[in-house]
Amino acid sequence: MSEEVFKWESYGLKPWHMSAVLRLLKRDLLIDFHSNGKEPELDAKVEAAYLELEGAPMLRGSRRLQPMELYSPPGHGKTSSYKDAAGWVAKKLGMKFVENPAEGYEPSKNDLLFITHQSYGETSTINYAGLPDKGSTVGSDGKAVPTMTRLLNHRFVMLSMAGRGVLLFDDFANSHPSVHAISLSIATERKYQQLDLTGAYMGFASNLGQQIDGTNAEQPSTAHVSRLRRIPCVDSLQDWVKRERAFFPDAVGDAMVADFLLANPSRFWKLEPVSSDGMARSFPCPRTWSHLVSDARHVIHLIEHAPHKRRPALLSELNQIAVAHVGAEAGDAYASFVRQHLNDITPLAREVITHGERTDPGVIDKIVAATAADTPAPNFDAQMRYIRGCVATTITMLSGSPDDGAVRSSAFRNFHYAILGSAAVSGTKVGDAYSELARSLASSFETMRADLTSGVHRISIDAVKAIQASLAEVAKSYGVDDHLVATAILPALTGSMSMDLSQSSAPEERKSRASKAIGQRSPSP
């Protein structure tokens, strides 16, 4: 089941983006860790962090918040959101962040422990109730009476000793109902046997269930639902791209995975119930794309440095690795994208779109030389490959920062320079270039509009209008007449394109206008 087919609304759900969830978790932790005057020094730090996060003072005297349960398809960052929020809070409070401490660890009051309790497949409460042990108590006659007690779970003991902590019941819905009952009791009462756990924040993470995402999640009971704040959530492509690019700032970067996904946003994630043969297969989701980035970087590095004759074998290896991570359909498409961008004229097109008038003249010379020798096949000639490379890079720039006016202006200005100012595209192909851009923009915004209506995309209608205005303004400055902008390019953005740009003016008129534009120096930014 793909994202397009899966309708959150049909399940009564409106998902949150993980970036919004992360902010909510930070706020929750700060509220939860405030001692209401019992620890004044800590409270001052909590209130300062809250003010920094929210821009407003913390409300005091509130009832304790219900535990939160994040639920989504696999691989959207539920667990990492809890961990990232806890790490951020620990830093703001000047505490030591300790993730899943070893058995012999002795916590201090300056520790913030983050403990993940894996609930997947758990059918027994023994990890909570503890193993039986021999004890004794004093009877009414003053004599010792043998009794059976339970050994305490060492992780829960550590939580009671630490300054603050987070206990995450991960894959909660994939455990037995008896485990649900005791987990919910611990989370809502903040107590485990004789241990006081009031200093520990309790959280839950679950998948959607067998019929939706192929996981073995139990459907929640009414008791389950009434005791937790259940928040459906998904990762955002834009957020994912920012994280990956920030994590890999070197020349190899994210191995072109981000560029591929920005140009093909529908491939970002796909729900994959177990197939009819009972086998679970690799599928695209934020987690598996991140795994692919880590793997593909090494192959891309080798491709860029290995002898040319070795490149086909390395590209084939990259294809196999991609399929292993994200499945055949998405993996093959990504590998094809990389092949296209590592060969022929496409990398040169990326250079022009990225740098505009600042492009190295040698790059322009190579493009002009390549596009001067068209082949008879109209869909494979060098000019069209150049045009499609320019369009793909422009869409990638816009998709990565849809609300950034400077990026919009730069992307369109550089596109117009690439088509009209570089002398790389002949007059008869100018209309085709703008048709290609219009169609790609329409497709890109169709995806954004679909996400917008289902509540899973942050781009606003104002941003779409701003992009329209930017394109119109810059197009006009480069000699693209108002008629073309009004009848083809702008309607494409709203999905109401009624005519092909290549048919909006006669070839000779396009050729004349392009020649005139090419002969002029493009305007300064």
C-alpha positions as a Python dict, from the first residue, in 0.01 Angstrom:
ca = {
    (1, 'M'): (0, 0, 0),
    (2, 'S'): (163, 326, -107),
    (3, 'E'): (140, 664, 63),
    (4, 'E'): (-90, 780, -218),
    (5, 'V'): (-330, 489, -159),
    (6, 'F'): (-318, 496, 220),
    (7, 'K'): (-558, 764, 342),
    (8, 'W'): (-503, 869, 700),
    (9, 'E'): (-847, 1030, 710),
    (10, 'S'): (-1019, 696, 650),
    (11, 'Y'): (-879, 584, 986),
    (12, 'G'): (-975, 909, 1157),
    (13, 'L'): (-610, 1015, 1173),
    (14, 'K'): (-428, 1339, 1099),
    (15, 'P'): (-55, 1270, 1120),
    (16, 'W'): (206, 1498, 1267),
    (17, 'H'): (544, 1556, 1106),
    (18, 'M'): (831, 1423, 1314),
    (19, 'S'): (979, 1774, 1342),
    (20, 'A'): (660, 1888, 1520),
    (21, 'V'): (663, 1572, 1733),
    (22, 'L'): (1022, 1643, 1837),
    (23, 'R'): (929, 1990, 1957),
    (24, 'L'): (631, 1851, 2150),
    (25, 'L'): (851, 1588, 2315),
    (26, 'K'): (1102, 1853, 2425),
    (27, 'R'): (821, 2057, 2578),
    (28, 'D'): (671, 1750, 2746),
    (29, 'L'): (1003, 1654, 2902),
    (30, 'L'): (1062, 2002, 3039),
    (31, 'I'): (714, 2017, 3192),
    (32, 'D'): (756, 1667, 3335),
    (33, 'F'): (1101, 1732, 3482),
    (34, 'H'): (997, 2050, 3665),
    (35, 'S'): (988, 1976, 4040),
    (36, 'N'): (745, 2254, 4139),
    (37, 'G'): (993, 2409, 4380),
    (38, 'K'): (1146, 2094, 4531),
    (39, 'E'): (1467, 2138, 4327),
    (40, 'P'): (1496, 2516, 4268),
    (41, 'E'): (1826, 2504, 4078),
    (42, 'L'): (1696, 2244, 3835),
    (43, 'D'): (1363, 2424, 3799),
    (44, 'A'): (1543, 2745, 3696),
    (45, 'K'): (1721, 2557, 3417),
    (46, 'V'): (1399, 2391, 3308),
    (47, 'E'): (1217, 2724, 3290),
    (48, 'A'): (1502, 2885, 3094),
    (49, 'A'): (1503, 2598, 2843),
    (50, 'Y'): (1125, 2617, 2809),
    (51, 'L'): (1143, 2992, 2743),
    (52, 'E'): (1409, 2933, 2476),
    (53, 'L'): (1201, 2660, 2312),
    (54, 'E'): (858, 2822, 2319),
    (55, 'G'): (927, 3194, 2358),
    (56, 'A'): (691, 3209, 2655),
    (57, 'P'): (722, 3130, 3028),
    (58, 'M'): (616, 2787, 3150),
    (59, 'L'): (266, 2748, 3293),
    (60, 'R'): (290, 2631, 3653),
    (61, 'G'): (55, 2424, 3863),
    (62, 'S'): (-76, 2193, 3590),
    (63, 'R'): (-185, 1831, 3628),
    (64, 'R'): (72, 1572, 3514),
    (65, 'L'): (49, 1501, 3142),
    (66, 'Q'): (-65, 1165, 3010),
    (67, 'P'): (211, 943, 2866),
    (68, 'M'): (254, 979, 2490),
    (69, 'E'): (239, 704, 2230),
    (70, 'L'): (380, 774, 1884),
    (71, 'Y'): (256, 542, 1613),
    (72, 'S'): (343, 526, 1246),
    (73, 'P'): (462, 286, 976),
    (74, 'P'): (807, 137, 1048),
    (75, 'G'): (1114, 349, 993),
    (76, 'H'): (981, 703, 1045),
    (77, 'G'): (1193, 795, 1348),
    (78, 'K'): (968, 740, 1649),
    (79, 'T'): (1243, 599, 1871),
    (80, 'S'): (1505, 849, 1755),
    (81, 'S'): (1266, 1138, 1824),
    (82, 'Y'): (1239, 1036, 2190),
    (83, 'K'): (1616, 998, 2210),
    (84, 'D'): (1691, 1329, 2035),
    (85, 'A'): (1447, 1516, 2259),
    (86, 'A'): (1598, 1361, 2573),
    (87, 'G'): (1950, 1445, 2457),
    (88, 'W'): (1852, 1806, 2388),
    (89, 'V'): (1691, 1843, 2731),
    (90, 'A'): (1992, 1688, 2904),
    (91, 'K'): (2220, 1941, 2736),
    (92, 'K'): (1997, 2234, 2832),
    (93, 'L'): (1980, 2118, 3194),
    (94, 'G'): (2355, 2053, 3218),
    (95, 'M'): (2296, 1682, 3284),
    (96, 'K'): (2489, 1380, 3157),
    (97, 'F'): (2290, 1194, 2890),
    (98, 'V'): (2330, 817, 2933),
    (99, 'E'): (2164, 589, 2678),
    (100, 'N'): (2077, 232, 2782),
    (101, 'P'): (2341, 207, 3058),
    (102, 'A'): (2521, -122, 3116),
    (103, 'E'): (2409, -352, 3395),
    (104, 'G'): (2675, -242, 3644),
    (105, 'Y'): (2631, 132, 3588),
    (106, 'E'): (2573, 342, 3901),
    (107, 'P'): (2366, 652, 3815),
    (108, 'S'): (2416, 989, 3980),
    (109, 'K'): (2168, 1269, 4039),
    (110, 'N'): (2326, 1456, 3746),
    (111, 'D'): (2242, 1174, 3503),
    (112, 'L'): (1954, 1174, 3259),
    (113, 'L'): (1906, 809, 3166),
    (114, 'F'): (1742, 708, 2840),
    (115, 'I'): (1626, 347, 2860),
    (116, 'T'): (1457, 164, 2574),
    (117, 'H'): (1250, -135, 2683),
    (118, 'Q'): (1196, -353, 2376),
    (119, 'S'): (838, -482, 2389),
    (120, 'Y'): (838, -656, 2049),
    (121, 'G'): (699, -1008, 2075),
    (122, 'E'): (696, -1001, 2455),
    (123, 'T'): (434, -1239, 2597),
    (124, 'S'): (540, -1260, 2961),
    (125, 'T'): (541, -999, 3237),
    (126, 'I'): (852, -1154, 3396),
    (127, 'N'): (1070, -860, 3287),
    (128, 'Y'): (840, -631, 3482),
    (129, 'A'): (724, -845, 3776),
    (130, 'G'): (1074, -997, 3821),
    (131, 'L'): (1195, -1347, 3901),
    (132, 'P'): (1065, -1507, 4222),
    (133, 'D'): (1287, -1470, 4529),
    (134, 'K'): (1266, -1587, 4890),
    (135, 'G'): (1183, -1327, 5148),
    (136, 'S'): (1023, -1306, 5491),
    (137, 'T'): (793, -1088, 5696),
    (138, 'V'): (704, -1068, 6064),
    (139, 'G'): (377, -1235, 6161),
    (140, 'S'): (133, -1129, 6430),
    (141, 'D'): (313, -1350, 6677),
    (142, 'G'): (643, -1174, 6613),
    (143, 'K'): (797, -1465, 6429),
    (144, 'A'): (943, -1452, 6077),
    (145, 'V'): (710, -1587, 5811),
    (146, 'P'): (870, -1704, 5482),
    (147, 'T'): (733, -1520, 5178),
    (148, 'M'): (791, -1504, 4804),
    (149, 'T'): (911, -1172, 4666),
    (150, 'R'): (1026, -1057, 4322),
    (151, 'L'): (1369, -947, 4205),
    (152, 'L'): (1371, -595, 4074),
    (153, 'N'): (1454, -515, 3711),
    (154, 'H'): (1797, -347, 3729),
    (155, 'R'): (1705, -83, 3468),
    (156, 'F'): (1406, 31, 3668),
    (157, 'V'): (1627, 52, 3977),
    (158, 'M'): (1871, 275, 3785),
    (159, 'L'): (1585, 502, 3678),
    (160, 'S'): (1483, 548, 4042),
    (161, 'M'): (1841, 645, 4131),
    (162, 'A'): (1910, 889, 3845),
    (163, 'G'): (1837, 1261, 3854),
    (164, 'R'): (1592, 1226, 3563),
    (165, 'G'): (1515, 965, 3302),
    (166, 'V'): (1311, 853, 3003),
    (167, 'L'): (1165, 503, 2982),
    (168, 'L'): (1052, 417, 2630),
    (169, 'F'): (833, 112, 2574),
    (170, 'D'): (934, 49, 2213),
    (171, 'D'): (724, -160, 1971),
    (172, 'F'): (462, -150, 2244),
    (173, 'A'): (169, -260, 2028),
    (174, 'N'): (363, -571, 1920),
    (175, 'S'): (348, -721, 2270),
    (176, 'H'): (87, -933, 2448),
    (177, 'P'): (-217, -766, 2612),
    (178, 'S'): (-93, -878, 2957),
    (179, 'V'): (227, -683, 2890),
    (180, 'H'): (15, -386, 2782),
    (181, 'A'): (-163, -389, 3118),
    (182, 'I'): (148, -383, 3338),
    (183, 'S'): (330, -133, 3112),
    (184, 'L'): (38, 107, 3124),
    (185, 'S'): (19, 69, 3502),
    (186, 'I'): (388, 156, 3543),
    (187, 'A'): (360, 451, 3306),
    (188, 'T'): (50, 607, 3455),
    (189, 'E'): (134, 546, 3824),
    (190, 'R'): (511, 616, 3790),
    (191, 'K'): (573, 331, 4029),
    (192, 'Y'): (730, -15, 3995),
    (193, 'Q'): (687, -243, 4293),
    (194, 'Q'): (842, -37, 4575),
    (195, 'L'): (1040, 189, 4339),
    (196, 'D'): (948, 553, 4292),
    (197, 'L'): (974, 646, 3921),
    (198, 'T'): (832, 998, 3938),
    (199, 'G'): (1158, 1136, 3796),
    (200, 'A'): (1121, 929, 3478),
    (201, 'Y'): (920, 1036, 3174),
    (202, 'M'): (727, 744, 3021),
    (203, 'G'): (682, 711, 2644),
    (204, 'F'): (553, 454, 2397),
    (205, 'A'): (618, 381, 2029),
    (206, 'S'): (411, 151, 1805),
    (207, 'N'): (350, 53, 1445),
    (208, 'L'): (14, 59, 1268),
    (209, 'G'): (-60, -312, 1239),
    (210, 'Q'): (-64, -610, 1004),
    (211, 'Q'): (-335, -497, 761),
    (212, 'I'): (-178, -155, 713),
    (213, 'D'): (201, -179, 739),
    (214, 'G'): (271, -552, 769),
    (215, 'T'): (373, -545, 1137),
    (216, 'N'): (238, -767, 1414),
    (217, 'A'): (90, -484, 1617),
    (218, 'E'): (-210, -560, 1837),
    (219, 'Q'): (-508, -330, 1791),
    (220, 'P'): (-535, -102, 2096),
    (221, 'S'): (-803, -162, 2357),
    (222, 'T'): (-1023, 115, 2493),
    (223, 'A'): (-818, 107, 2816),
    (224, 'H'): (-504, 152, 2611),
    (225, 'V'): (-645, 444, 2412),
    (226, 'S'): (-789, 625, 2714),
    (227, 'R'): (-464, 618, 2910),
    (228, 'L'): (-228, 752, 2643),
    (229, 'R'): (-202, 1048, 2408),
    (230, 'R'): (-179, 855, 2081),
    (231, 'I'): (-16, 1067, 1808),
    (232, 'P'): (7, 942, 1449),
    (233, 'C'): (323, 1066, 1283),
    (234, 'V'): (532, 1047, 966),
    (235, 'D'): (869, 1183, 865),
    (236, 'S'): (882, 1471, 617),
    (237, 'L'): (1097, 1447, 305),
    (238, 'Q'): (1220, 1804, 356),
    (239, 'D'): (1320, 1729, 717),
    (240, 'W'): (1490, 1406, 612),
    (241, 'V'): (1689, 1586, 342),
    (242, 'K'): (1807, 1853, 586),
    (243, 'R'): (1922, 1590, 836),
    (244, 'E'): (2112, 1382, 580),
    (245, 'R'): (2281, 1680, 419),
    (246, 'A'): (2382, 1818, 759),
    (247, 'F'): (2520, 1478, 863),
    (248, 'F'): (2728, 1438, 544),
    (249, 'P'): (2862, 1784, 450),
    (250, 'D'): (3156, 1647, 246),
    (251, 'A'): (3188, 1627, -133),
    (252, 'V'): (3022, 1284, -159),
    (253, 'G'): (2730, 1407, 52),
    (254, 'D'): (2419, 1191, 59),
    (255, 'A'): (2517, 997, -256),
    (256, 'M'): (2250, 1178, -462),
    (257, 'V'): (1973, 1008, -264),
    (258, 'A'): (1826, 1342, -154),
    (259, 'D'): (1829, 1476, -510),
    (260, 'F'): (1659, 1158, -631),
    (261, 'L'): (1386, 1178, -366),
    (262, 'L'): (1324, 1549, -416),
    (263, 'A'): (1273, 1478, -785),
    (264, 'N'): (1060, 1169, -702),
    (265, 'P'): (885, 1247, -371),
    (266, 'S'): (630, 966, -406),
    (267, 'R'): (916, 718, -356),
    (268, 'F'): (1008, 849, -10),
    (269, 'W'): (806, 586, 170),
    (270, 'K'): (566, 307, 92),
    (271, 'L'): (358, 87, 319),
    (272, 'E'): (442, -278, 265),
    (273, 'P'): (213, -538, 423),
    (274, 'V'): (356, -890, 409),
    (275, 'S'): (301, -1029, 58),
    (276, 'S'): (71, -1318, -24),
    (277, 'D'): (363, -1562, -2),
    (278, 'G'): (418, -1456, 359),
    (279, 'M'): (755, -1291, 294),
    (280, 'A'): (848, -942, 404),
    (281, 'R'): (1066, -764, 148),
    (282, 'S'): (1282, -452, 150),
    (283, 'F'): (1081, -134, 107),
    (284, 'P'): (1142, 242, 98),
    (285, 'C'): (1101, 442, 419),
    (286, 'P'): (1308, 716, 586),
    (287, 'R'): (1512, 459, 780),
    (288, 'T'): (1600, 242, 479),
    (289, 'W'): (1688, 547, 266),
    (290, 'S'): (1926, 660, 541),
    (291, 'H'): (2084, 315, 547),
    (292, 'L'): (2123, 335, 169),
    (293, 'V'): (2296, 674, 198),
    (294, 'S'): (2556, 528, 436),
    (295, 'D'): (2618, 235, 201),
    (296, 'A'): (2600, 418, -132),
    (297, 'R'): (2847, 689, -29),
    (298, 'H'): (3135, 442, -45),
    (299, 'V'): (3035, 322, -394),
    (300, 'I'): (2989, 676, -526),
    (301, 'H'): (3332, 766, -387),
    (302, 'L'): (3486, 472, -573),
    (303, 'I'): (3302, 560, -894),
    (304, 'E'): (3446, 911, -882),
    (305, 'H'): (3803, 784, -828),
    (306, 'A'): (3820, 444, -997),
    (307, 'P'): (3938, 393, -1357),
    (308, 'H'): (3664, 456, -1612),
    (309, 'K'): (3654, 90, -1720),
    (310, 'R'): (3554, -11, -1366),
    (311, 'R'): (3255, 226, -1355),
    (312, 'P'): (2995, -15, -1508),
    (313, 'A'): (3072, -280, -1246),
    (314, 'L'): (3048, -26, -964),
    (315, 'L'): (2718, 110, -1097),
    (316, 'S'): (2583, -245, -1107),
    (317, 'E'): (2698, -294, -748),
    (318, 'L'): (2525, 31, -648),
    (319, 'N'): (2203, -96, -809),
    (320, 'Q'): (2217, -419, -610),
    (321, 'I'): (2287, -236, -285),
    (322, 'A'): (1996, 1, -347),
    (323, 'V'): (1756, -288, -412),
    (324, 'A'): (1873, -457, -93),
    (325, 'H'): (1787, -148, 110),
    (326, 'V'): (1470, -6, -48),
    (327, 'G'): (1335, -280, -275),
    (328, 'A'): (1351, -342, -649),
    (329, 'E'): (1123, -65, -774),
    (330, 'A'): (1275, 224, -576),
    (331, 'G'): (1628, 80, -589),
    (332, 'D'): (1631, 44, -968),
    (333, 'A'): (1492, 396, -1011),
    (334, 'Y'): (1760, 543, -784),
    (335, 'A'): (2040, 355, -962),
    (336, 'S'): (1909, 477, -1299),
    (337, 'F'): (1904, 833, -1164),
    (338, 'V'): (2268, 804, -1055),
    (339, 'R'): (2374, 662, -1391),
    (340, 'Q'): (2209, 955, -1567),
    (341, 'H'): (2371, 1212, -1338),
    (342, 'L'): (2719, 1062, -1357),
    (343, 'N'): (2728, 1040, -1733),
    (344, 'D'): (2700, 1258, -2040),
    (345, 'I'): (2577, 1617, -2017),
    (346, 'T'): (2362, 1602, -1703),
    (347, 'P'): (2641, 1693, -1455),
    (348, 'L'): (2718, 1999, -1670),
    (349, 'A'): (2352, 2102, -1653),
    (350, 'R'): (2366, 2077, -1273),
    (351, 'E'): (2667, 2309, -1274),
    (352, 'V'): (2479, 2579, -1469),
    (353, 'I'): (2166, 2561, -1253),
    (354, 'T'): (2376, 2570, -937),
    (355, 'H'): (2600, 2863, -1040),
    (356, 'G'): (2406, 3053, -1310),
    (357, 'E'): (2612, 3332, -1462),
    (358, 'R'): (2902, 3237, -1237),
    (359, 'T'): (2938, 2904, -1419),
    (360, 'D'): (3291, 2832, -1540),
    (361, 'P'): (3314, 2931, -1912),
    (362, 'G'): (3478, 2595, -1979),
    (363, 'V'): (3161, 2419, -1866),
    (364, 'I'): (2952, 2632, -2102),
    (365, 'D'): (3190, 2553, -2389),
    (366, 'K'): (3150, 2180, -2325),
    (367, 'I'): (2770, 2214, -2317),
    (368, 'V'): (2758, 2416, -2638),
    (369, 'A'): (2986, 2165, -2811),
    (370, 'A'): (2772, 1871, -2694),
    (371, 'T'): (2439, 2029, -2783),
    (372, 'A'): (2561, 2133, -3128),
    (373, 'A'): (2564, 1769, -3240),
    (374, 'D'): (2207, 1647, -3199),
    (375, 'T'): (2114, 1293, -3296),
    (376, 'P'): (1802, 1220, -3504),
    (377, 'A'): (1617, 1067, -3205),
    (378, 'P'): (1420, 1361, -3058),
    (379, 'N'): (1392, 1216, -2708),
    (380, 'F'): (1760, 1137, -2675),
    (381, 'D'): (1939, 1431, -2833),
    (382, 'A'): (2194, 1622, -2626),
    (383, 'Q'): (1983, 1937, -2598),
    (384, 'M'): (1691, 1749, -2443),
    (385, 'R'): (1923, 1569, -2201),
    (386, 'Y'): (2066, 1906, -2106),
    (387, 'I'): (1717, 2054, -2066),
    (388, 'R'): (1600, 1764, -1849),
    (389, 'G'): (1911, 1795, -1635),
    (390, 'C'): (1839, 2166, -1586),
    (391, 'V'): (1475, 2095, -1502),
    (392, 'A'): (1558, 1816, -1255),
    (393, 'T'): (1811, 2032, -1069),
    (394, 'T'): (1570, 2328, -1059),
    (395, 'I'): (1292, 2111, -915),
    (396, 'T'): (1535, 1972, -658),
    (397, 'M'): (1630, 2323, -545),
    (398, 'L'): (1266, 2430, -517),
    (399, 'S'): (1151, 2113, -341),
    (400, 'G'): (1427, 2136, -83),
    (401, 'S'): (1331, 2490, 25),
    (402, 'P'): (977, 2566, -102),
    (403, 'D'): (931, 2859, 136),
    (404, 'D'): (1268, 3029, 76),
    (405, 'G'): (1227, 3330, -153),
    (406, 'A'): (1601, 3363, -218),
    (407, 'V'): (1624, 3001, -330),
    (408, 'R'): (1321, 3043, -556),
    (409, 'S'): (1464, 3351, -723),
    (410, 'S'): (1805, 3192, -768),
    (411, 'A'): (1660, 2868, -910),
    (412, 'F'): (1446, 3042, -1173),
    (413, 'R'): (1709, 3302, -1260),
    (414, 'N'): (1967, 3030, -1317),
    (415, 'F'): (1719, 2824, -1518),
    (416, 'H'): (1650, 3114, -1751),
    (417, 'Y'): (2024, 3174, -1788),
    (418, 'A'): (2080, 2803, -1861),
    (419, 'I'): (1815, 2800, -2135),
    (420, 'L'): (1829, 3152, -2277),
    (421, 'G'): (2161, 3297, -2172),
    (422, 'S'): (2412, 3016, -2219),
    (423, 'A'): (2360, 2967, -2595),
    (424, 'A'): (2329, 2595, -2519),
    (425, 'V'): (1967, 2561, -2640),
    (426, 'S'): (1857, 2647, -2991),
    (427, 'G'): (1547, 2857, -3058),
    (428, 'T'): (1337, 2555, -3154),
    (429, 'K'): (1407, 2389, -2818),
    (430, 'V'): (1333, 2689, -2594),
    (431, 'G'): (962, 2613, -2587),
    (432, 'D'): (1036, 2249, -2510),
    (433, 'A'): (1252, 2354, -2216),
    (434, 'Y'): (975, 2562, -2062),
    (435, 'S'): (719, 2289, -2132),
    (436, 'E'): (940, 2042, -1946),
    (437, 'L'): (977, 2282, -1653),
    (438, 'A'): (603, 2352, -1645),
    (439, 'R'): (513, 1982, -1647),
    (440, 'S'): (765, 1902, -1374),
    (441, 'L'): (644, 2190, -1158),
    (442, 'A'): (285, 2076, -1204),
    (443, 'S'): (378, 1721, -1104),
    (444, 'S'): (580, 1837, -806),
    (445, 'F'): (306, 2065, -678),
    (446, 'E'): (42, 1800, -737),
    (447, 'T'): (226, 1586, -483),
    (448, 'M'): (258, 1882, -247),
    (449, 'R'): (-113, 1966, -282),
    (450, 'A'): (-212, 1606, -213),
    (451, 'D'): (4, 1607, 98),
    (452, 'L'): (-134, 1945, 200),
    (453, 'T'): (-494, 1826, 196),
    (454, 'S'): (-407, 1520, 406),
    (455, 'G'): (-211, 1730, 652),
    (456, 'V'): (130, 1573, 591),
    (457, 'H'): (318, 1855, 414),
    (458, 'R'): (419, 2193, 545),
    (459, 'I'): (420, 2388, 218),
    (460, 'S'): (158, 2660, 223),
    (461, 'I'): (-66, 2803, -48),
    (462, 'D'): (120, 3132, 3),
    (463, 'A'): (445, 2956, -85),
    (464, 'V'): (293, 2825, -409),
    (465, 'K'): (178, 3178, -498),
    (466, 'A'): (520, 3318, -415),
    (467, 'I'): (682, 3064, -647),
    (468, 'Q'): (439, 3166, -919),
    (469, 'A'): (533, 3531, -873),
    (470, 'S'): (906, 3456, -867),
    (471, 'L'): (889, 3257, -1189),
    (472, 'A'): (683, 3524, -1363),
    (473, 'E'): (913, 3807, -1254),
    (474, 'V'): (1238, 3638, -1348),
    (475, 'A'): (1097, 3495, -1671),
    (476, 'K'): (995, 3843, -1782),
    (477, 'S'): (1339, 3982, -1706),
    (478, 'Y'): (1489, 3722, -1936),
    (479, 'G'): (1264, 3799, -2229),
    (480, 'V'): (1002, 3529, -2177),
    (481, 'D'): (688, 3714, -2275),
    (482, 'D'): (385, 3759, -2053),
    (483, 'H'): (167, 3547, -2282),
    (484, 'L'): (380, 3238, -2226),
    (485, 'V'): (395, 3295, -1851),
    (486, 'A'): (21, 3358, -1817),
    (487, 'T'): (-105, 3079, -2044),
    (488, 'A'): (136, 2797, -1970),
    (489, 'I'): (393, 2829, -1692),
    (490, 'L'): (171, 2968, -1415),
    (491, 'P'): (-129, 2740, -1486),
    (492, 'A'): (108, 2444, -1461),
    (493, 'L'): (174, 2534, -1099),
    (494, 'T'): (-192, 2508, -1010),
    (495, 'G'): (-258, 2195, -1208),
    (496, 'S'): (-482, 2374, -1461),
    (497, 'M'): (-244, 2384, -1753),
    (498, 'S'): (-465, 2395, -2061),
    (499, 'M'): (-203, 2401, -2333),
    (500, 'D'): (151, 2290, -2403),
    (501, 'L'): (402, 2572, -2392),
    (502, 'S'): (570, 2440, -2703),
    (503, 'Q'): (248, 2513, -2893),
    (504, 'S'): (191, 2859, -2748),
    (505, 'S'): (390, 3041, -3014),
    (506, 'A'): (517, 2963, -3359),
    (507, 'P'): (865, 2808, -3385),
    (508, 'E'): (1000, 3110, -3572),
    (509, 'E'): (871, 3346, -3300),
    (510, 'R'): (1035, 3134, -3032),
    (511, 'K'): (1357, 3118, -3229),
    (512, 'S'): (1362, 3496, -3277),
    (513, 'R'): (1291, 3563, -2909),
    (514, 'A'): (1554, 3311, -2794),
    (515, 'S'): (1816, 3454, -3027),
    (516, 'K'): (1745, 3801, -2895),
    (517, 'A'): (1767, 3684, -2535),
    (518, 'I'): (2086, 3490, -2594),
    (519, 'G'): (2245, 3799, -2747),
    (520, 'Q'): (2174, 4001, -2434),
    (521, 'R'): (2356, 3976, -2106),
    (522, 'S'): (2123, 3835, -1843),
    (523, 'P'): (2026, 4080, -1566),
    (524, 'S'): (2223, 4101, -1249),
    (525, 'P'): (2071, 3930, -943),
}
